[in-house]
């Protein structure tokens, strides 16, 4: 970006007024997505994976990760490498089944590492209740288990951020929505999406 003299403006809010002032021929919206969150029983220690990965929240010595997709698995491995006791809970029959397809090498590696790092994996299972010390898990057969953990981490997907695009798209001659803002997938699809849009402008 520096070599190409691209004008990069940080800490700058973009809205309808600023877009009009810039008078661009084309506007590309790459506004990303926000993590989905929800409460779990009476627990006050339920965090998003993003909060934990960015160091905004401390999961404690033990945690239960809700969601066995790409983010859930990678967060579990990252915490296990720090010596944390990690339980990975997935509602589906298997991990890495939701979202865009992964490269086989990456998927195989993640599956092998989850097993190698001795991460406690529970599939066909969901969290149904909690307090700050215990989480109640229920499997597909209705059997309940109480798990002691310092926190719960949510890795249950993301919601596209499209409000800016919806507000401005009709004010510009060409508007494109790309990446997670268009459809939540992974970084590979975001890069391909950006490439296809820019090469055809």
One Martini backbone bead per residue (centre of mass of N, CA, C, O) as a GRO file, in nm:
protein
  201
    1UNK     BB    1   0.057   0.063  -0.020
    2UNK     BB    2   0.301   0.251  -0.001
    3UNK     BB    3   0.424   0.203  -0.287
    4UNK     BB    4   0.126   0.293  -0.420
    5UNK     BB    5   0.004   0.545  -0.272
    6UNK     BB    6  -0.213   0.479  -0.067
    7UNK     BB    7  -0.492   0.617   0.086
    8UNK     BB    8  -0.476   0.596   0.437
    9UNK     BB    9  -0.752   0.604   0.678
   10UNK     BB   10  -0.762   0.637   1.010
   11UNK     BB   11  -0.992   0.696   1.240
   12UNK     BB   12  -1.250   0.688   1.023
   13UNK     BB   13  -1.563   0.775   0.956
   14UNK     BB   14  -1.820   0.632   0.757
   15UNK     BB   15  -2.062   0.804   0.557
   16UNK     BB   16  -2.272   0.962   0.355
   17UNK     BB   17  -2.116   1.232   0.359
   18UNK     BB   18  -1.822   1.132   0.301
   19UNK     BB   19  -1.886   0.996   0.031
   20UNK     BB   20  -1.987   1.248  -0.116
   21UNK     BB   21  -1.725   1.420  -0.079
   22UNK     BB   22  -1.542   1.218  -0.245
   23UNK     BB   23  -1.666   1.132  -0.524
   24UNK     BB   24  -1.691   0.840  -0.608
   25UNK     BB   25  -1.733   0.597  -0.852
   26UNK     BB   26  -1.646   0.376  -0.634
   27UNK     BB   27  -1.780   0.147  -0.379
   28UNK     BB   28  -1.630  -0.054  -0.124
   29UNK     BB   29  -1.766  -0.294   0.101
   30UNK     BB   30  -1.556  -0.398   0.399
   31UNK     BB   31  -1.721  -0.437   0.704
   32UNK     BB   32  -1.785  -0.715   0.783
   33UNK     BB   33  -1.827  -0.860   1.115
   34UNK     BB   34  -2.019  -0.996   1.392
   35UNK     BB   35  -2.045  -1.156   1.673
   36UNK     BB   36  -2.228  -1.395   1.808
   37UNK     BB   37  -2.454  -1.362   2.091
   38UNK     BB   38  -2.520  -1.499   2.428
   39UNK     BB   39  -2.671  -1.620   2.695
   40UNK     BB   40  -2.587  -1.829   3.000
   41UNK     BB   41  -2.782  -1.809   3.213
   42UNK     BB   42  -2.597  -1.678   3.503
   43UNK     BB   43  -2.352  -1.612   3.350
   44UNK     BB   44  -2.071  -1.360   3.344
   45UNK     BB   45  -1.858  -1.563   3.163
   46UNK     BB   46  -1.933  -1.465   2.853
   47UNK     BB   47  -1.749  -1.491   2.551
   48UNK     BB   48  -1.594  -1.401   2.282
   49UNK     BB   49  -1.344  -1.495   2.082
   50UNK     BB   50  -1.247  -1.211   2.019
   51UNK     BB   51  -1.200  -1.113   2.312
   52UNK     BB   52  -0.984  -1.327   2.375
   53UNK     BB   53  -0.782  -1.291   2.133
   54UNK     BB   54  -0.748  -0.967   2.214
   55UNK     BB   55  -0.739  -0.953   2.545
   56UNK     BB   56  -1.021  -0.850   2.685
   57UNK     BB   57  -1.048  -1.150   2.797
   58UNK     BB   58  -1.041  -1.383   3.069
   59UNK     BB   59  -1.090  -1.738   3.082
   60UNK     BB   60  -0.887  -1.876   3.244
   61UNK     BB   61  -0.801  -2.212   3.315
   62UNK     BB   62  -1.103  -2.274   3.219
   63UNK     BB   63  -1.298  -2.381   2.923
   64UNK     BB   64  -1.590  -2.338   2.713
   65UNK     BB   65  -1.650  -2.407   2.375
   66UNK     BB   66  -1.887  -2.271   2.147
   67UNK     BB   67  -1.804  -2.422   1.873
   68UNK     BB   68  -1.667  -2.631   1.586
   69UNK     BB   69  -1.530  -2.442   1.412
   70UNK     BB   70  -1.272  -2.263   1.311
   71UNK     BB   71  -1.267  -2.069   1.558
   72UNK     BB   72  -1.302  -2.277   1.782
   73UNK     BB   73  -1.052  -2.454   1.719
   74UNK     BB   74  -0.832  -2.230   1.724
   75UNK     BB   75  -0.892  -2.136   2.012
   76UNK     BB   76  -0.843  -2.402   2.153
   77UNK     BB   77  -0.543  -2.431   2.068
   78UNK     BB   78  -0.439  -2.164   2.184
   79UNK     BB   79  -0.517  -2.232   2.483
   80UNK     BB   80  -0.371  -2.504   2.512
   81UNK     BB   81  -0.083  -2.373   2.468
   82UNK     BB   82  -0.137  -2.218   2.763
   83UNK     BB   83  -0.263  -2.453   2.961
   84UNK     BB   84  -0.552  -2.490   2.911
   85UNK     BB   85  -0.870  -2.605   2.985
   86UNK     BB   86  -1.050  -2.766   2.714
   87UNK     BB   87  -1.388  -2.743   2.589
   88UNK     BB   88  -1.560  -2.875   2.302
   89UNK     BB   89  -1.877  -2.762   2.171
   90UNK     BB   90  -2.107  -2.945   1.949
   91UNK     BB   91  -2.414  -2.985   1.780
   92UNK     BB   92  -2.295  -3.148   1.584
   93UNK     BB   93  -2.143  -3.448   1.474
   94UNK     BB   94  -1.916  -3.238   1.385
   95UNK     BB   95  -1.649  -3.072   1.299
   96UNK     BB   96  -1.619  -2.848   1.043
   97UNK     BB   97  -1.936  -2.811   0.897
   98UNK     BB   98  -1.940  -2.499   0.899
   99UNK     BB   99  -1.920  -2.335   0.621
  100UNK     BB  100  -1.676  -2.311   0.431
  101UNK     BB  101  -1.458  -2.482   0.272
  102UNK     BB  102  -1.165  -2.649   0.332
  103UNK     BB  103  -0.867  -2.730   0.323
  104UNK     BB  104  -0.764  -3.044   0.371
  105UNK     BB  105  -0.503  -2.985   0.524
  106UNK     BB  106  -0.629  -2.802   0.740
  107UNK     BB  107  -0.846  -2.993   0.847
  108UNK     BB  108  -0.662  -3.228   0.927
  109UNK     BB  109  -0.486  -3.067   1.121
  110UNK     BB  110  -0.706  -2.976   1.320
  111UNK     BB  111  -0.803  -3.257   1.403
  112UNK     BB  112  -0.527  -3.359   1.505
  113UNK     BB  113  -0.477  -3.132   1.718
  114UNK     BB  114  -0.722  -3.173   1.897
  115UNK     BB  115  -0.629  -3.456   1.978
  116UNK     BB  116  -0.327  -3.399   2.063
  117UNK     BB  117  -0.415  -3.165   2.286
  118UNK     BB  118  -0.652  -3.283   2.457
  119UNK     BB  119  -0.932  -3.197   2.369
  120UNK     BB  120  -1.248  -3.173   2.480
  121UNK     BB  121  -1.493  -3.348   2.288
  122UNK     BB  122  -1.841  -3.243   2.213
  123UNK     BB  123  -2.092  -3.383   2.043
  124UNK     BB  124  -2.421  -3.343   2.027
  125UNK     BB  125  -2.396  -3.061   2.196
  126UNK     BB  126  -2.527  -2.842   2.460
  127UNK     BB  127  -2.594  -2.546   2.626
  128UNK     BB  128  -2.851  -2.481   2.894
  129UNK     BB  129  -2.671  -2.392   3.151
  130UNK     BB  130  -2.558  -2.149   3.419
  131UNK     BB  131  -2.278  -2.040   3.601
  132UNK     BB  132  -1.964  -1.935   3.728
  133UNK     BB  133  -1.881  -2.270   3.760
  134UNK     BB  134  -2.120  -2.400   3.580
  135UNK     BB  135  -2.210  -2.631   3.308
  136UNK     BB  136  -2.488  -2.732   3.117
  137UNK     BB  137  -2.513  -3.036   2.942
  138UNK     BB  138  -2.667  -3.158   2.627
  139UNK     BB  139  -2.757  -3.420   2.450
  140UNK     BB  140  -2.941  -3.585   2.205
  141UNK     BB  141  -3.058  -3.783   2.452
  142UNK     BB  142  -3.086  -3.579   2.719
  143UNK     BB  143  -2.821  -3.579   2.858
  144UNK     BB  144  -2.669  -3.459   3.155
  145UNK     BB  145  -2.389  -3.231   3.221
  146UNK     BB  146  -2.144  -3.118   3.453
  147UNK     BB  147  -1.928  -2.834   3.405
  148UNK     BB  148  -1.627  -2.714   3.505
  149UNK     BB  149  -1.573  -2.352   3.465
  150UNK     BB  150  -1.461  -2.018   3.417
  151UNK     BB  151  -1.580  -2.028   3.113
  152UNK     BB  152  -1.729  -1.898   2.808
  153UNK     BB  153  -1.699  -1.948   2.449
  154UNK     BB  154  -1.804  -1.788   2.153
  155UNK     BB  155  -1.832  -1.986   1.825
  156UNK     BB  156  -2.131  -1.910   1.634
  157UNK     BB  157  -2.061  -1.678   1.454
  158UNK     BB  158  -2.167  -1.429   1.205
  159UNK     BB  159  -2.264  -1.088   1.124
  160UNK     BB  160  -2.327  -0.895   0.881
  161UNK     BB  161  -2.215  -0.562   0.783
  162UNK     BB  162  -2.479  -0.361   0.603
  163UNK     BB  163  -2.574  -0.069   0.681
  164UNK     BB  164  -2.397   0.116   0.505
  165UNK     BB  165  -2.474  -0.001   0.233
  166UNK     BB  166  -2.785   0.046   0.260
  167UNK     BB  167  -2.751   0.366   0.293
  168UNK     BB  168  -2.556   0.422   0.013
  169UNK     BB  169  -2.590   0.260  -0.262
  170UNK     BB  170  -2.794   0.484  -0.407
  171UNK     BB  171  -2.561   0.730  -0.407
  172UNK     BB  172  -2.403   0.548  -0.610
  173UNK     BB  173  -2.303   0.414  -0.909
  174UNK     BB  174  -2.099   0.211  -0.750
  175UNK     BB  175  -2.162  -0.093  -0.555
  176UNK     BB  176  -1.979  -0.306  -0.319
  177UNK     BB  177  -2.000  -0.628  -0.161
  178UNK     BB  178  -1.760  -0.777   0.064
  179UNK     BB  179  -1.702  -1.049   0.218
  180UNK     BB  180  -1.846  -1.069   0.524
  181UNK     BB  181  -2.061  -0.856   0.441
  182UNK     BB  182  -2.185  -1.058   0.238
  183UNK     BB  183  -2.034  -1.342   0.344
  184UNK     BB  184  -1.968  -1.566   0.582
  185UNK     BB  185  -1.635  -1.698   0.606
  186UNK     BB  186  -1.315  -1.676   0.485
  187UNK     BB  187  -1.022  -1.538   0.385
  188UNK     BB  188  -1.015  -1.668   0.106
  189UNK     BB  189  -1.293  -1.553   0.007
  190UNK     BB  190  -1.228  -1.253   0.049
  191UNK     BB  191  -0.996  -1.234  -0.153
  192UNK     BB  192  -1.148  -1.334  -0.402
  193UNK     BB  193  -1.368  -1.123  -0.397
  194UNK     BB  194  -1.185  -0.875  -0.430
  195UNK     BB  195  -1.054  -0.958  -0.695
  196UNK     BB  196  -1.309  -0.979  -0.874
  197UNK     BB  197  -1.403  -0.688  -0.839
  198UNK     BB  198  -1.143  -0.521  -0.920
  199UNK     BB  199  -1.094  -0.656  -1.210
  200UNK     BB  200  -1.404  -0.543  -1.307
  201UNK     BB  201  -1.392  -0.218  -1.287
   0.00000   0.00000   0.00000
